[in-house]
């Protein structure tokens, strides 16, 4: 999935399993369920949901494009 497809899935509440452009693995297994992030061989629930998660993804992208 592209980063834009991930953002669309977050907005629509669709289940997905994807790797962001930064190499972060994100997944939602049930419609409108929590989003999980893969980190150090474990899956942890993301504290951010909906528009907050979209903001976090956008901020992460912006950090990569600085400098």
Secondary structure, DSSP 8 states (H G I E B T S, - for coil): --HHHHHHHHHHT--EEEE-TTS-EEEE-STT---EEEETTEEEE-S--HHHHHHHHHHHHHHHH--
